[in-house]
Amino acid sequence: MAMTIKVYKVNGDGVTSVVRPEAEVVPLEQPEESHRFPACECPGCLEPTQ
């Protein structure tokens, strides 16, 4: 099953502009391990809140 994607940005006034026009994409059945979003490792997230 193919999907379509269109990338656009919205400025502070709500005006949109196209970054990439609409294109057809085929989703992966199972994403590779390397494509998953990693956990944040910044000092603010690693240190417990006091």
PDB file of all heavy atoms in Angstrom:
ATOM      1  N   MET A   1       0.852  -1.186   0.000  1.00  0.00           N
ATOM      2  CA  MET A   1       0.000   0.000   0.000  1.00  0.00           C
ATOM      3  C   MET A   1       0.889   1.237   0.000  1.00  0.00           C
ATOM      4  O   MET A   1       1.693   1.442   0.899  1.00  0.00           O
ATOM      5  CB  MET A   1      -0.886  -0.029   1.239  1.00  0.00           C
ATOM      6  CG  MET A   1      -1.766   1.164   1.365  1.00  0.00           C
ATOM      7  SD  MET A   1      -2.954   0.881   2.696  1.00  0.00           S
ATOM      8  CE  MET A   1      -2.818   2.392   3.552  1.00  0.00           C
ATOM      9  N   ALA A   2       0.772   2.065  -1.003  1.00  0.00           N
ATOM     10  CA  ALA A   2       1.566   3.287  -1.102  1.00  0.00           C
ATOM     11  C   ALA A   2       0.884   4.427  -0.352  1.00  0.00           C
ATOM     12  O   ALA A   2      -0.320   4.423  -0.140  1.00  0.00           O
ATOM     13  CB  ALA A   2       1.765   3.655  -2.560  1.00  0.00           C
ATOM     14  N   MET A   3       1.683   5.373   0.080  1.00  0.00           N
ATOM     15  CA  MET A   3       1.178   6.563   0.762  1.00  0.00           C
ATOM     16  C   MET A   3       1.740   7.781   0.029  1.00  0.00           C
ATOM     17  O   MET A   3       2.673   7.665  -0.744  1.00  0.00           O
ATOM     18  CB  MET A   3       1.666   6.592   2.215  1.00  0.00           C
ATOM     19  CG  MET A   3       1.296   5.389   3.015  1.00  0.00           C
ATOM     20  SD  MET A   3       1.801   5.440   4.757  1.00  0.00           S
ATOM     21  CE  MET A   3       3.373   6.211   4.766  1.00  0.00           C
ATOM     22  N   THR A   4       1.156   8.936   0.278  1.00  0.00           N
ATOM     23  CA  THR A   4       1.719  10.169  -0.270  1.00  0.00           C
ATOM     24  C   THR A   4       2.184  11.037   0.885  1.00  0.00           C
ATOM     25  O   THR A   4       1.646  10.975   1.994  1.00  0.00           O
ATOM     26  CB  THR A   4       0.700  10.948  -1.120  1.00  0.00           C
ATOM     27  OG1 THR A   4      -0.449  11.224  -0.341  1.00  0.00           O
ATOM     28  CG2 THR A   4       0.313  10.178  -2.362  1.00  0.00           C
ATOM     29  N   ILE A   5       3.205  11.828   0.617  1.00  0.00           N
ATOM     30  CA  ILE A   5       3.735  12.729   1.631  1.00  0.00           C
ATOM     31  C   ILE A   5       4.042  14.070   0.963  1.00  0.00           C
ATOM     32  O   ILE A   5       4.461  14.120  -0.191  1.00  0.00           O
ATOM     33  CB  ILE A   5       4.991  12.136   2.297  1.00  0.00           C
ATOM     34  CG1 ILE A   5       5.457  13.021   3.448  1.00  0.00           C
ATOM     35  CG2 ILE A   5       6.104  11.918   1.294  1.00  0.00           C
ATOM     36  CD1 ILE A   5       6.517  12.371   4.317  1.00  0.00           C
ATOM     37  N   LYS A   6       3.797  15.143   1.680  1.00  0.00           N
ATOM     38  CA  LYS A   6       4.094  16.494   1.206  1.00  0.00           C
ATOM     39  C   LYS A   6       4.681  17.233   2.402  1.00  0.00           C
ATOM     40  O   LYS A   6       4.130  17.185   3.501  1.00  0.00           O
ATOM     41  CB  LYS A   6       2.813  17.176   0.735  1.00  0.00           C
ATOM     42  CG  LYS A   6       3.001  18.582   0.223  1.00  0.00           C
ATOM     43  CD  LYS A   6       1.662  19.132  -0.263  1.00  0.00           C
ATOM     44  CE  LYS A   6       1.771  20.505  -0.825  1.00  0.00           C
ATOM     45  NZ  LYS A   6       0.484  21.002  -1.297  1.00  0.00           N
ATOM     46  N   VAL A   7       5.817  17.865   2.213  1.00  0.00           N
ATOM     47  CA  VAL A   7       6.481  18.561   3.309  1.00  0.00           C
ATOM     48  C   VAL A   7       6.308  20.058   3.118  1.00  0.00           C
ATOM     49  O   VAL A   7       6.579  20.587   2.042  1.00  0.00           O
ATOM     50  CB  VAL A   7       7.990  18.205   3.359  1.00  0.00           C
ATOM     51  CG1 VAL A   7       8.681  18.917   4.511  1.00  0.00           C
ATOM     52  CG2 VAL A   7       8.174  16.697   3.467  1.00  0.00           C
ATOM     53  N   TYR A   8       5.846  20.714   4.156  1.00  0.00           N
ATOM     54  CA  TYR A   8       5.673  22.158   4.086  1.00  0.00           C
ATOM     55  C   TYR A   8       6.019  22.773   5.425  1.00  0.00           C
ATOM     56  O   TYR A   8       6.127  22.091   6.429  1.00  0.00           O
ATOM     57  CB  TYR A   8       4.244  22.529   3.669  1.00  0.00           C
ATOM     58  CG  TYR A   8       3.187  22.044   4.624  1.00  0.00           C
ATOM     59  CD1 TYR A   8       2.702  22.873   5.630  1.00  0.00           C
ATOM     60  CD2 TYR A   8       2.658  20.756   4.525  1.00  0.00           C
ATOM     61  CE1 TYR A   8       1.726  22.436   6.504  1.00  0.00           C
ATOM     62  CE2 TYR A   8       1.687  20.313   5.392  1.00  0.00           C
ATOM     63  CZ  TYR A   8       1.228  21.156   6.382  1.00  0.00           C
ATOM     64  OH  TYR A   8       0.270  20.722   7.250  1.00  0.00           O
ATOM     65  N   LYS A   9       6.244  24.087   5.433  1.00  0.00           N
ATOM     66  CA  LYS A   9       6.518  24.786   6.686  1.00  0.00           C
ATOM     67  C   LYS A   9       5.505  25.903   6.862  1.00  0.00           C
ATOM     68  O   LYS A   9       4.923  26.399   5.899  1.00  0.00           O
ATOM     69  CB  LYS A   9       7.944  25.331   6.720  1.00  0.00           C
ATOM     70  CG  LYS A   9       8.247  26.390   5.691  1.00  0.00           C
ATOM     71  CD  LYS A   9       9.690  26.848   5.801  1.00  0.00           C
ATOM     72  CE  LYS A   9       9.993  27.881   4.731  1.00  0.00           C
ATOM     73  NZ  LYS A   9      11.372  28.361   4.818  1.00  0.00           N
ATOM     74  N   VAL A  10       5.280  26.267   8.106  1.00  0.00           N
ATOM     75  CA  VAL A  10       4.327  27.319   8.451  1.00  0.00           C
ATOM     76  C   VAL A  10       5.079  28.390   9.219  1.00  0.00           C
ATOM     77  O   VAL A  10       5.763  28.089  10.199  1.00  0.00           O
ATOM     78  CB  VAL A  10       3.174  26.757   9.323  1.00  0.00           C
ATOM     79  CG1 VAL A  10       2.183  27.849   9.661  1.00  0.00           C
ATOM     80  CG2 VAL A  10       2.501  25.584   8.649  1.00  0.00           C
ATOM     81  N   ASN A  11       4.975  29.652   8.787  1.00  0.00           N
ATOM     82  CA  ASN A  11       5.660  30.718   9.519  1.00  0.00           C
ATOM     83  C   ASN A  11       4.802  31.205  10.692  1.00  0.00           C
ATOM     84  O   ASN A  11       3.691  30.721  10.906  1.00  0.00           O
ATOM     85  CB  ASN A  11       6.082  31.860   8.582  1.00  0.00           C
ATOM     86  CG  ASN A  11       4.922  32.684   8.082  1.00  0.00           C
ATOM     87  OD1 ASN A  11       3.793  32.602   8.582  1.00  0.00           O
ATOM     88  ND2 ASN A  11       5.177  33.495   7.068  1.00  0.00           N
ATOM     89  N   GLY A  12       5.290  32.143  11.424  1.00  0.00           N
ATOM     90  CA  GLY A  12       4.597  32.654  12.608  1.00  0.00           C
ATOM     91  C   GLY A  12       3.249  33.292  12.325  1.00  0.00           C
ATOM     92  O   GLY A  12       2.407  33.406  13.207  1.00  0.00           O
ATOM     93  N   ASP A  13       3.027  33.722  11.091  1.00  0.00           N
ATOM     94  CA  ASP A  13       1.751  34.329  10.704  1.00  0.00           C
ATOM     95  C   ASP A  13       0.759  33.311  10.164  1.00  0.00           C
ATOM     96  O   ASP A  13      -0.342  33.665   9.761  1.00  0.00           O
ATOM     97  CB  ASP A  13       1.982  35.410   9.638  1.00  0.00           C
ATOM     98  CG  ASP A  13       2.826  36.562  10.166  1.00  0.00           C
ATOM     99  OD1 ASP A  13       2.661  36.922  11.353  1.00  0.00           O
ATOM    100  OD2 ASP A  13       3.647  37.089   9.393  1.00  0.00           O
ATOM    101  N   GLY A  14       1.166  32.025  10.138  1.00  0.00           N
ATOM    102  CA  GLY A  14       0.278  30.976   9.649  1.00  0.00           C
ATOM    103  C   GLY A  14       0.328  30.755   8.147  1.00  0.00           C
ATOM    104  O   GLY A  14      -0.461  30.001   7.603  1.00  0.00           O
ATOM    105  N   VAL A  15       1.280  31.404   7.466  1.00  0.00           N
ATOM    106  CA  VAL A  15       1.415  31.243   6.022  1.00  0.00           C
ATOM    107  C   VAL A  15       2.245  29.984   5.748  1.00  0.00           C
ATOM    108  O   VAL A  15       3.314  29.808   6.323  1.00  0.00           O
ATOM    109  CB  VAL A  15       2.096  32.468   5.383  1.00  0.00           C
ATOM    110  CG1 VAL A  15       2.298  32.271   3.891  1.00  0.00           C
ATOM    111  CG2 VAL A  15       1.281  33.726   5.662  1.00  0.00           C
ATOM    112  N   THR A  16       1.733  29.114   4.870  1.00  0.00           N
ATOM    113  CA  THR A  16       2.439  27.880   4.557  1.00  0.00           C
ATOM    114  C   THR A  16       3.186  28.003   3.239  1.00  0.00           C
ATOM    115  O   THR A  16       2.767  28.718   2.334  1.00  0.00           O
ATOM    116  CB  THR A  16       1.471  26.680   4.453  1.00  0.00           C
ATOM    117  OG1 THR A  16       0.544  26.920   3.404  1.00  0.00           O
ATOM    118  CG2 THR A  16       0.737  26.443   5.751  1.00  0.00           C
ATOM    119  N   SER A  17       4.313  27.289   3.160  1.00  0.00           N
ATOM    120  CA  SER A  17       5.053  27.188   1.907  1.00  0.00           C
ATOM    121  C   SER A  17       5.541  25.752   1.758  1.00  0.00           C
ATOM    122  O   SER A  17       5.890  25.101   2.737  1.00  0.00           O
ATOM    123  CB  SER A  17       6.222  28.177   1.864  1.00  0.00           C
ATOM    124  OG  SER A  17       7.103  27.946   2.942  1.00  0.00           O
ATOM    125  N   VAL A  18       5.549  25.255   0.525  1.00  0.00           N
ATOM    126  CA  VAL A  18       5.915  23.876   0.246  1.00  0.00           C
ATOM    127  C   VAL A  18       7.435  23.745   0.253  1.00  0.00           C
ATOM    128  O   VAL A  18       8.131  24.485  -0.422  1.00  0.00           O
ATOM    129  CB  VAL A  18       5.340  23.417  -1.108  1.00  0.00           C
ATOM    130  CG1 VAL A  18       5.829  22.016  -1.455  1.00  0.00           C
ATOM    131  CG2 VAL A  18       3.825  23.457  -1.075  1.00  0.00           C
ATOM    132  N   VAL A  19       7.933  22.786   1.042  1.00  0.00           N
ATOM    133  CA  VAL A  19       9.359  22.489   1.063  1.00  0.00           C
ATOM    134  C   VAL A  19       9.655  21.402   0.037  1.00  0.00           C
ATOM    135  O   VAL A  19      10.629  21.484  -0.700  1.00  0.00           O
ATOM    136  CB  VAL A  19       9.805  22.037   2.476  1.00  0.00           C
ATOM    137  CG1 VAL A  19      11.254  21.618   2.494  1.00  0.00           C
ATOM    138  CG2 VAL A  19       9.543  23.140   3.486  1.00  0.00           C
ATOM    139  N   ARG A  20       8.794  20.361  -0.004  1.00  0.00           N
ATOM    140  CA  ARG A  20       8.883  19.292  -0.997  1.00  0.00           C
ATOM    141  C   ARG A  20       7.479  19.015  -1.508  1.00  0.00           C
ATOM    142  O   ARG A  20       6.560  18.846  -0.707  1.00  0.00           O
ATOM    143  CB  ARG A  20       9.442  18.013  -0.390  1.00  0.00           C
ATOM    144  CG  ARG A  20      10.896  18.097  -0.049  1.00  0.00           C
ATOM    145  CD  ARG A  20      11.412  16.753   0.359  1.00  0.00           C
ATOM    146  NE  ARG A  20      12.780  16.890   0.822  1.00  0.00           N
ATOM    147  CZ  ARG A  20      13.447  15.928   1.407  1.00  0.00           C
ATOM    148  NH1 ARG A  20      12.888  14.766   1.623  1.00  0.00           N
ATOM    149  NH2 ARG A  20      14.683  16.122   1.789  1.00  0.00           N
ATOM    150  N   PRO A  21       7.299  18.949  -2.816  1.00  0.00           N
ATOM    151  CA  PRO A  21       5.960  18.667  -3.351  1.00  0.00           C
ATOM    152  C   PRO A  21       5.509  17.252  -3.014  1.00  0.00           C
ATOM    153  O   PRO A  21       6.305  16.420  -2.572  1.00  0.00           O
ATOM    154  CB  PRO A  21       6.122  18.836  -4.852  1.00  0.00           C
ATOM    155  CG  PRO A  21       7.577  18.813  -5.121  1.00  0.00           C
ATOM    156  CD  PRO A  21       8.285  19.152  -3.848  1.00  0.00           C
ATOM    157  N   GLU A  22       4.224  16.990  -3.207  1.00  0.00           N
ATOM    158  CA  GLU A  22       3.656  15.679  -2.897  1.00  0.00           C
ATOM    159  C   GLU A  22       4.363  14.589  -3.691  1.00  0.00           C
ATOM    160  O   GLU A  22       4.625  14.742  -4.875  1.00  0.00           O
ATOM    161  CB  GLU A  22       2.166  15.672  -3.222  1.00  0.00           C
ATOM    162  CG  GLU A  22       1.433  14.463  -2.711  1.00  0.00           C
ATOM    163  CD  GLU A  22      -0.057  14.598  -2.878  1.00  0.00           C
ATOM    164  OE1 GLU A  22      -0.655  15.466  -2.217  1.00  0.00           O
ATOM    165  OE2 GLU A  22      -0.617  13.826  -3.673  1.00  0.00           O
ATOM    166  N   ALA A  23       4.699  13.495  -3.001  1.00  0.00           N
ATOM    167  CA  ALA A  23       5.373  12.363  -3.643  1.00  0.00           C
ATOM    168  C   ALA A  23       4.811  11.068  -3.078  1.00  0.00           C
ATOM    169  O   ALA A  23       4.356  11.026  -1.931  1.00  0.00           O
ATOM    170  CB  ALA A  23       6.870  12.427  -3.392  1.00  0.00           C
ATOM    171  N   GLU A  24       4.841  10.022  -3.870  1.00  0.00           N
ATOM    172  CA  GLU A  24       4.366   8.719  -3.413  1.00  0.00           C
ATOM    173  C   GLU A  24       5.518   7.981  -2.751  1.00  0.00           C
ATOM    174  O   GLU A  24       6.644   7.983  -3.253  1.00  0.00           O
ATOM    175  CB  GLU A  24       3.844   7.909  -4.595  1.00  0.00           C
ATOM    176  CG  GLU A  24       3.135   6.645  -4.177  1.00  0.00           C
ATOM    177  CD  GLU A  24       2.450   5.957  -5.335  1.00  0.00           C
ATOM    178  OE1 GLU A  24       1.539   6.567  -5.928  1.00  0.00           O
ATOM    179  OE2 GLU A  24       2.832   4.826  -5.637  1.00  0.00           O
ATOM    180  N   VAL A  25       5.254   7.393  -1.607  1.00  0.00           N
ATOM    181  CA  VAL A  25       6.264   6.631  -0.874  1.00  0.00           C
ATOM    182  C   VAL A  25       5.692   5.270  -0.496  1.00  0.00           C
ATOM    183  O   VAL A  25       4.485   5.115  -0.349  1.00  0.00           O
ATOM    184  CB  VAL A  25       6.727   7.362   0.403  1.00  0.00           C
ATOM    185  CG1 VAL A  25       7.456   8.642   0.057  1.00  0.00           C
ATOM    186  CG2 VAL A  25       5.567   7.648   1.331  1.00  0.00           C
ATOM    187  N   VAL A  26       6.567   4.297  -0.359  1.00  0.00           N
ATOM    188  CA  VAL A  26       6.164   2.954   0.054  1.00  0.00           C
ATOM    189  C   VAL A  26       6.721   2.729   1.457  1.00  0.00           C
ATOM    190  O   VAL A  26       7.938   2.767   1.655  1.00  0.00           O
ATOM    191  CB  VAL A  26       6.699   1.882  -0.916  1.00  0.00           C
ATOM    192  CG1 VAL A  26       6.301   0.489  -0.455  1.00  0.00           C
ATOM    193  CG2 VAL A  26       6.197   2.139  -2.324  1.00  0.00           C
ATOM    194  N   PRO A  27       5.870   2.522   2.451  1.00  0.00           N
ATOM    195  CA  PRO A  27       6.360   2.325   3.817  1.00  0.00           C
ATOM    196  C   PRO A  27       7.060   0.979   3.978  1.00  0.00           C
ATOM    197  O   PRO A  27       6.763   0.021   3.268  1.00  0.00           O
ATOM    198  CB  PRO A  27       5.091   2.387   4.664  1.00  0.00           C
ATOM    199  CG  PRO A  27       3.996   2.019   3.733  1.00  0.00           C
ATOM    200  CD  PRO A  27       4.421   2.478   2.370  1.00  0.00           C
ATOM    201  N   LEU A  28       8.004   0.934   4.911  1.00  0.00           N
ATOM    202  CA  LEU A  28       8.671  -0.327   5.235  1.00  0.00           C
ATOM    203  C   LEU A  28       7.727  -1.206   6.037  1.00  0.00           C
ATOM    204  O   LEU A  28       6.939  -0.703   6.841  1.00  0.00           O
ATOM    205  CB  LEU A  28       9.923  -0.059   6.085  1.00  0.00           C
ATOM    206  CG  LEU A  28      11.032   0.755   5.450  1.00  0.00           C
ATOM    207  CD1 LEU A  28      12.110   1.056   6.488  1.00  0.00           C
ATOM    208  CD2 LEU A  28      11.625   0.017   4.276  1.00  0.00           C
ATOM    209  N   GLU A  29       7.798  -2.512   5.819  1.00  0.00           N
ATOM    210  CA  GLU A  29       6.983  -3.411   6.625  1.00  0.00           C
ATOM    211  C   GLU A  29       7.494  -3.438   8.059  1.00  0.00           C
ATOM    212  O   GLU A  29       6.721  -3.442   9.001  1.00  0.00           O
ATOM    213  CB  GLU A  29       6.992  -4.815   6.024  1.00  0.00           C
ATOM    214  CG  GLU A  29       6.168  -4.913   4.757  1.00  0.00           C
ATOM    215  CD  GLU A  29       6.021  -6.343   4.282  1.00  0.00           C
ATOM    216  OE1 GLU A  29       6.078  -7.268   5.111  1.00  0.00           O
ATOM    217  OE2 GLU A  29       5.836  -6.522   3.071  1.00  0.00           O
ATOM    218  N   GLN A  30       8.802  -3.465   8.223  1.00  0.00           N
ATOM    219  CA  GLN A  30       9.426  -3.451   9.553  1.00  0.00           C
ATOM    220  C   GLN A  30      10.640  -2.534   9.475  1.00  0.00           C
ATOM    221  O   GLN A  30      11.588  -2.825   8.761  1.00  0.00           O
ATOM    222  CB  GLN A  30       9.855  -4.873   9.951  1.00  0.00           C
ATOM    223  CG  GLN A  30      10.513  -4.969  11.303  1.00  0.00           C
ATOM    224  CD  GLN A  30       9.565  -4.623  12.441  1.00  0.00           C
ATOM    225  OE1 GLN A  30       8.375  -4.933  12.401  1.00  0.00           O
ATOM    226  NE2 GLN A  30      10.055  -3.950  13.435  1.00  0.00           N
ATOM    227  N   PRO A  31      10.638  -1.404  10.194  1.00  0.00           N
ATOM    228  CA  PRO A  31      11.790  -0.501  10.119  1.00  0.00           C
ATOM    229  C   PRO A  31      13.046  -1.150  10.680  1.00  0.00           C
ATOM    230  O   PRO A  31      12.978  -1.981  11.585  1.00  0.00           O
ATOM    231  CB  PRO A  31      11.372   0.699  10.968  1.00  0.00           C
ATOM    232  CG  PRO A  31      10.232   0.241  11.769  1.00  0.00           C
ATOM    233  CD  PRO A  31       9.609  -0.913  11.081  1.00  0.00           C
ATOM    234  N   GLU A  32      14.197  -0.772  10.117  1.00  0.00           N
ATOM    235  CA  GLU A  32      15.466  -1.268  10.621  1.00  0.00           C
ATOM    236  C   GLU A  32      15.719  -0.666  11.999  1.00  0.00           C
ATOM    237  O   GLU A  32      15.249   0.428  12.308  1.00  0.00           O
ATOM    238  CB  GLU A  32      16.588  -0.884   9.673  1.00  0.00           C
ATOM    239  CG  GLU A  32      16.468  -1.538   8.307  1.00  0.00           C
ATOM    240  CD  GLU A  32      17.544  -1.060   7.357  1.00  0.00           C
ATOM    241  OE1 GLU A  32      18.561  -0.525   7.819  1.00  0.00           O
ATOM    242  OE2 GLU A  32      17.343  -1.231   6.147  1.00  0.00           O
ATOM    243  N   GLU A  33      16.465  -1.362  12.807  1.00  0.00           N
ATOM    244  CA  GLU A  33      16.756  -0.908  14.177  1.00  0.00           C
ATOM    245  C   GLU A  33      17.369   0.491  14.174  1.00  0.00           C
ATOM    246  O   GLU A  33      17.071   1.312  15.015  1.00  0.00           O
ATOM    247  CB  GLU A  33      17.704  -1.900  14.855  1.00  0.00           C
ATOM    248  CG  GLU A  33      17.866  -1.698  16.338  1.00  0.00           C
ATOM    249  CD  GLU A  33      16.641  -2.082  17.144  1.00  0.00           C
ATOM    250  OE1 GLU A  33      15.894  -2.973  16.712  1.00  0.00           O
ATOM    251  OE2 GLU A  33      16.434  -1.493  18.214  1.00  0.00           O
ATOM    252  N   SER A  34      18.218   0.787  13.199  1.00  0.00           N
ATOM    253  CA  SER A  34      18.899   2.075  13.152  1.00  0.00           C
ATOM    254  C   SER A  34      17.966   3.235  12.831  1.00  0.00           C
ATOM    255  O   SER A  34      18.334   4.379  13.014  1.00  0.00           O
ATOM    256  CB  SER A  34      20.029   2.033  12.125  1.00  0.00           C
ATOM    257  OG  SER A  34      19.488   1.821  10.841  1.00  0.00           O
ATOM    258  N   HIS A  35      16.750   2.974  12.349  1.00  0.00           N
ATOM    259  CA  HIS A  35      15.819   4.043  12.003  1.00  0.00           C
ATOM    260  C   HIS A  35      14.967   4.495  13.185  1.00  0.00           C
ATOM    261  O   HIS A  35      14.221   5.457  13.077  1.00  0.00           O
ATOM    262  CB  HIS A  35      14.891   3.597  10.872  1.00  0.00           C
ATOM    263  CG  HIS A  35      15.605   3.467   9.573  1.00  0.00           C
ATOM    264  ND1 HIS A  35      14.995   2.999   8.462  1.00  0.00           N
ATOM    265  CD2 HIS A  35      16.879   3.733   9.186  1.00  0.00           C
ATOM    266  CE1 HIS A  35      15.844   2.986   7.456  1.00  0.00           C
ATOM    267  NE2 HIS A  35      16.993   3.416   7.870  1.00  0.00           N
ATOM    268  N   ARG A  36      15.066   3.799  14.300  1.00  0.00           N
ATOM    269  CA  ARG A  36      14.245   4.178  15.456  1.00  0.00           C
ATOM    270  C   ARG A  36      14.844   5.384  16.152  1.00  0.00           C
ATOM    271  O   ARG A  36      16.042   5.568  16.220  1.00  0.00           O
ATOM    272  CB  ARG A  36      14.148   3.004  16.427  1.00  0.00           C
ATOM    273  CG  ARG A  36      13.383   1.867  15.816  1.00  0.00           C
ATOM    274  CD  ARG A  36      13.209   0.754  16.782  1.00  0.00           C
ATOM    275  NE  ARG A  36      12.516  -0.334  16.099  1.00  0.00           N
ATOM    276  CZ  ARG A  36      12.236  -1.479  16.659  1.00  0.00           C
ATOM    277  NH1 ARG A  36      12.566  -1.708  17.910  1.00  0.00           N
ATOM    278  NH2 ARG A  36      11.608  -2.398  15.977  1.00  0.00           N
ATOM    279  N   PHE A  37      13.999   6.200  16.718  1.00  0.00           N
ATOM    280  CA  PHE A  37      14.442   7.414  17.389  1.00  0.00           C
ATOM    281  C   PHE A  37      15.184   7.040  18.667  1.00  0.00           C
ATOM    282  O   PHE A  37      14.657   6.326  19.499  1.00  0.00           O
ATOM    283  CB  PHE A  37      13.228   8.282  17.726  1.00  0.00           C
ATOM    284  CG  PHE A  37      13.607   9.651  18.178  1.00  0.00           C
ATOM    285  CD1 PHE A  37      13.939  10.622  17.257  1.00  0.00           C
ATOM    286  CD2 PHE A  37      13.650   9.961  19.519  1.00  0.00           C
ATOM    287  CE1 PHE A  37      14.287  11.883  17.670  1.00  0.00           C
ATOM    288  CE2 PHE A  37      14.009  11.223  19.941  1.00  0.00           C
ATOM    289  CZ  PHE A  37      14.334  12.186  19.014  1.00  0.00           C
ATOM    290  N   PRO A  38      16.416   7.504  18.847  1.00  0.00           N
ATOM    291  CA  PRO A  38      17.155   7.157  20.073  1.00  0.00           C
ATOM    292  C   PRO A  38      16.661   7.959  21.275  1.00  0.00           C
ATOM    293  O   PRO A  38      16.126   9.053  21.131  1.00  0.00           O
ATOM    294  CB  PRO A  38      18.590   7.536  19.722  1.00  0.00           C
ATOM    295  CG  PRO A  38      18.449   8.631  18.704  1.00  0.00           C
ATOM    296  CD  PRO A  38      17.194   8.298  17.929  1.00  0.00           C
ATOM    297  N   ALA A  39      16.879   7.399  22.443  1.00  0.00           N
ATOM    298  CA  ALA A  39      16.539   8.109  23.675  1.00  0.00           C
ATOM    299  C   ALA A  39      17.475   9.314  23.828  1.00  0.00           C
ATOM    300  O   ALA A  39      18.632   9.270  23.428  1.00  0.00           O
ATOM    301  CB  ALA A  39      16.692   7.182  24.869  1.00  0.00           C
ATOM    302  N   CYS A  40      16.969  10.379  24.396  1.00  0.00           N
ATOM    303  CA  CYS A  40      17.763  11.587  24.605  1.00  0.00           C
ATOM    304  C   CYS A  40      18.848  11.316  25.643  1.00  0.00           C
ATOM    305  O   CYS A  40      18.594  10.711  26.676  1.00  0.00           O
ATOM    306  CB  CYS A  40      16.871  12.734  25.063  1.00  0.00           C
ATOM    307  SG  CYS A  40      17.780  14.289  25.223  1.00  0.00           S
ATOM    308  N   GLU A  41      20.061  11.778  25.350  1.00  0.00           N
ATOM    309  CA  GLU A  41      21.175  11.574  26.271  1.00  0.00           C
ATOM    310  C   GLU A  41      21.774  12.893  26.734  1.00  0.00           C
ATOM    311  O   GLU A  41      22.911  12.929  27.205  1.00  0.00           O
ATOM    312  CB  GLU A  41      22.242  10.710  25.604  1.00  0.00           C
ATOM    313  CG  GLU A  41      21.758   9.297  25.312  1.00  0.00           C
ATOM    314  CD  GLU A  41      22.825   8.421  24.669  1.00  0.00           C
ATOM    315  OE1 GLU A  41      23.990   8.854  24.583  1.00  0.00           O
ATOM    316  OE2 GLU A  41      22.485   7.305  24.271  1.00  0.00           O
ATOM    317  N   CYS A  42      21.028  13.982  26.625  1.00  0.00           N
ATOM    318  CA  CYS A  42      21.560  15.271  27.065  1.00  0.00           C
ATOM    319  C   CYS A  42      21.626  15.296  28.595  1.00  0.00           C
ATOM    320  O   CYS A  42      20.897  14.570  29.270  1.00  0.00           O
ATOM    321  CB  CYS A  42      20.720  16.427  26.532  1.00  0.00           C
ATOM    322  SG  CYS A  42      19.163  16.688  27.403  1.00  0.00           S
ATOM    323  N   PRO A  43      22.484  16.134  29.184  1.00  0.00           N
ATOM    324  CA  PRO A  43      22.622  16.173  30.643  1.00  0.00           C
ATOM    325  C   PRO A  43      21.303  16.457  31.377  1.00  0.00           C
ATOM    326  O   PRO A  43      21.051  15.891  32.440  1.00  0.00           O
ATOM    327  CB  PRO A  43      23.625  17.309  30.884  1.00  0.00           C
ATOM    328  CG  PRO A  43      24.395  17.393  29.605  1.00  0.00           C
ATOM    329  CD  PRO A  43      23.437  17.005  28.525  1.00  0.00           C
ATOM    330  N   GLY A  44      20.449  17.280  30.792  1.00  0.00           N
ATOM    331  CA  GLY A  44      19.167  17.587  31.439  1.00  0.00           C
ATOM    332  C   GLY A  44      18.248  16.375  31.564  1.00  0.00           C
ATOM    333  O   GLY A  44      17.488  16.250  32.514  1.00  0.00           O
ATOM    334  N   CYS A  45      18.317  15.465  30.594  1.00  0.00           N
ATOM    335  CA  CYS A  45      17.474  14.273  30.631  1.00  0.00           C
ATOM    336  C   CYS A  45      18.110  13.144  31.444  1.00  0.00           C
ATOM    337  O   CYS A  45      17.410  12.308  31.997  1.00  0.00           O
ATOM    338  CB  CYS A  45      17.188  13.779  29.217  1.00  0.00           C
ATOM    339  SG  CYS A  45      16.077  14.877  28.313  1.00  0.00           S
ATOM    340  N   LEU A  46      19.437  13.101  31.487  1.00  0.00           N
ATOM    341  CA  LEU A  46      20.108  12.029  32.198  1.00  0.00           C
ATOM    342  C   LEU A  46      20.129  12.240  33.704  1.00  0.00           C
ATOM    343  O   LEU A  46      20.104  11.291  34.470  1.00  0.00           O
ATOM    344  CB  LEU A  46      21.551  11.868  31.691  1.00  0.00           C
ATOM    345  CG  LEU A  46      21.673  11.332  30.261  1.00  0.00           C
ATOM    346  CD1 LEU A  46      23.141  11.305  29.857  1.00  0.00           C
ATOM    347  CD2 LEU A  46      21.075   9.959  30.125  1.00  0.00           C
ATOM    348  N   GLU A  47      20.188  13.507  34.149  1.00  0.00           N
ATOM    349  CA  GLU A  47      20.239  13.793  35.587  1.00  0.00           C
ATOM    350  C   GLU A  47      18.841  13.783  36.174  1.00  0.00           C
ATOM    351  O   GLU A  47      17.923  14.353  35.598  1.00  0.00           O
ATOM    352  CB  GLU A  47      20.895  15.153  35.822  1.00  0.00           C
ATOM    353  CG  GLU A  47      22.354  15.191  35.414  1.00  0.00           C
ATOM    354  CD  GLU A  47      22.959  16.572  35.592  1.00  0.00           C
ATOM    355  OE1 GLU A  47      22.378  17.395  36.326  1.00  0.00           O
ATOM    356  OE2 GLU A  47      24.015  16.809  34.996  1.00  0.00           O
ATOM    357  N   PRO A  48      18.662  13.109  37.302  1.00  0.00           N
ATOM    358  CA  PRO A  48      17.332  13.092  37.936  1.00  0.00           C
ATOM    359  C   PRO A  48      16.928  14.492  38.421  1.00  0.00           C
ATOM    360  O   PRO A  48      17.774  15.294  38.803  1.00  0.00           O
ATOM    361  CB  PRO A  48      17.485  12.131  39.115  1.00  0.00           C
ATOM    362  CG  PRO A  48      18.952  12.005  39.332  1.00  0.00           C
ATOM    363  CD  PRO A  48      19.638  12.377  38.042  1.00  0.00           C
ATOM    364  N   THR A  49      15.644  14.771  38.386  1.00  0.00           N
ATOM    365  CA  THR A  49      15.115  16.055  38.853  1.00  0.00           C
ATOM    366  C   THR A  49      15.086  16.079  40.379  1.00  0.00           C
ATOM    367  O   THR A  49      14.748  15.091  41.006  1.00  0.00           O
ATOM    368  CB  THR A  49      13.683  16.279  38.352  1.00  0.00           C
ATOM    369  OG1 THR A  49      13.533  15.679  37.074  1.00  0.00           O
ATOM    370  CG2 THR A  49      13.370  17.732  38.219  1.00  0.00           C
ATOM    371  N   GLN A  50      15.460  17.203  40.942  1.00  0.00           N
ATOM    372  CA  GLN A  50      15.480  17.297  42.410  1.00  0.00           C
ATOM    373  C   GLN A  50      14.350  18.121  42.928  1.00  0.00           C
ATOM    374  O   GLN A  50      13.822  18.956  42.405  1.00  0.00           O
ATOM    375  CB  GLN A  50      16.812  17.876  42.891  1.00  0.00           C
ATOM    376  CG  GLN A  50      17.942  16.949  42.543  1.00  0.00           C
ATOM    377  CD  GLN A  50      19.268  17.516  43.039  1.00  0.00           C
ATOM    378  OE1 GLN A  50      19.310  18.460  43.818  1.00  0.00           O
ATOM    379  NE2 GLN A  50      20.350  16.950  42.571  1.00  0.00           N
TER     380      GLN A  50
END
